[in-house]
């Protein structure tokens, strides 16, 4: 019976993901893995309510597709401060993206709303350290990294995004920078502090985005890059992510 339930769960996940995503159908060879559905979302710093932090910049359509969180002490006083997963989910990216991003974590979430399962990626970048690995299951409020400066490129802060489109990854320049692909993170979280359907075993799609050697700046611009200083953290053109850790 268990194999049948797994197949049914995957079929439901495929249908839900296809319904939730705009644009072309599922990428070829897509795989699924179970994770815990979100029972709510919290702020990624000063959990659960961003105590001791303020937003120095919010989402700007076409330019800056997330929130910048800074400690109330301003400057680099928040360097090394903890960054938390906004909700239960599966880590689908955890590495140094270099370029304008630096150390980056992407967590994939599934939550029940509007009579169906919905999927989003939470995106944490410019970090000083990463404390999770790809394929790891994380809980709401679990430590995933620490606030950084991307090797001194910025004043210490967390750049945080909530993405509707699971195909973006670190290649932001290939997708429209508007609300068809992104949520306003602060408002998204405020509207979903507590959710029904949480803590269930639900399949989420994997390998939905590719890694591309492109220079990405914090304002969302992108251009082809070939110099040593802008090379990706791993050689090669495109690489498909590999995930899938058993749910614990």
Secondary structure in CASP SS format (residue, H / E / C, confidence):
PFRMAT SS
TARGET T0000
AUTHOR 0000-0000-0000
METHOD secondary structure of the structure
MODEL  1
X C 1.00
X H 1.00
X H 1.00
X H 1.00
X H 1.00
X H 1.00
X H 1.00
X H 1.00
X H 1.00
X H 1.00
X H 1.00
X H 1.00
X H 1.00
X H 1.00
X H 1.00
X H 1.00
X H 1.00
X H 1.00
X H 1.00
X H 1.00
X C 1.00
X C 1.00
X C 1.00
X C 1.00
X C 1.00
X C 1.00
X C 1.00
X C 1.00
X C 1.00
X C 1.00
X C 1.00
X E 1.00
X E 1.00
X E 1.00
X E 1.00
X E 1.00
X C 1.00
X C 1.00
X C 1.00
X C 1.00
X C 1.00
X C 1.00
X C 1.00
X C 1.00
X C 1.00
X H 1.00
X H 1.00
X H 1.00
X H 1.00
X H 1.00
X C 1.00
X C 1.00
X E 1.00
X E 1.00
X E 1.00
X E 1.00
X E 1.00
X C 1.00
X C 1.00
X E 1.00
X C 1.00
X C 1.00
X C 1.00
X E 1.00
X C 1.00
X C 1.00
X E 1.00
X E 1.00
X E 1.00
X E 1.00
X E 1.00
X C 1.00
X C 1.00
X C 1.00
X C 1.00
X C 1.00
X C 1.00
X C 1.00
X C 1.00
X C 1.00
X C 1.00
X E 1.00
X E 1.00
X E 1.00
X C 1.00
X C 1.00
X C 1.00
X C 1.00
X E 1.00
X E 1.00
X E 1.00
X E 1.00
X E 1.00
X E 1.00
X E 1.00
X E 1.00
X C 1.00
X C 1.00
X C 1.00
X C 1.00
X C 1.00
X C 1.00
X E 1.00
X E 1.00
X E 1.00
X E 1.00
X E 1.00
X E 1.00
X E 1.00
X E 1.00
X E 1.00
X E 1.00
X E 1.00
X C 1.00
X C 1.00
X E 1.00
X E 1.00
X E 1.00
X E 1.00
X E 1.00
X E 1.00
X E 1.00
X E 1.00
X E 1.00
X E 1.00
X E 1.00
X E 1.00
X C 1.00
X E 1.00
X E 1.00
X C 1.00
X C 1.00
X C 1.00
X C 1.00
X C 1.00
X C 1.00
X E 1.00
X E 1.00
X C 1.00
X C 1.00
X C 1.00
X C 1.00
X E 1.00
X E 1.00
X E 1.00
X E 1.00
X C 1.00
X E 1.00
X C 1.00
X C 1.00
X C 1.00
X C 1.00
X C 1.00
X C 1.00
X C 1.00
X C 1.00
X E 1.00
X E 1.00
X E 1.00
X E 1.00
X E 1.00
X E 1.00
X E 1.00
X C 1.00
X C 1.00
X C 1.00
X C 1.00
X C 1.00
X C 1.00
X C 1.00
X C 1.00
X H 1.00
X H 1.00
X H 1.00
X C 1.00
X C 1.00
X C 1.00
X C 1.00
X C 1.00
X C 1.00
X C 1.00
X E 1.00
X E 1.00
X C 1.00
X H 1.00
X H 1.00
X H 1.00
X H 1.00
X H 1.00
X H 1.00
X C 1.00
X C 1.00
X C 1.00
X C 1.00
X C 1.00
X C 1.00
X C 1.00
X C 1.00
X C 1.00
X C 1.00
X E 1.00
X E 1.00
X E 1.00
X E 1.00
X E 1.00
X C 1.00
X C 1.00
X C 1.00
X C 1.00
X E 1.00
X E 1.00
X C 1.00
X C 1.00
X E 1.00
X E 1.00
X E 1.00
X C 1.00
X C 1.00
X C 1.00
X C 1.00
X C 1.00
X E 1.00
X E 1.00
X E 1.00
X C 1.00
X C 1.00
X C 1.00
X H 1.00
X H 1.00
X H 1.00
X C 1.00
X C 1.00
X C 1.00
X C 1.00
X C 1.00
X C 1.00
X C 1.00
X C 1.00
X E 1.00
X E 1.00
X C 1.00
X C 1.00
X C 1.00
X C 1.00
X C 1.00
X C 1.00
X C 1.00
X C 1.00
END
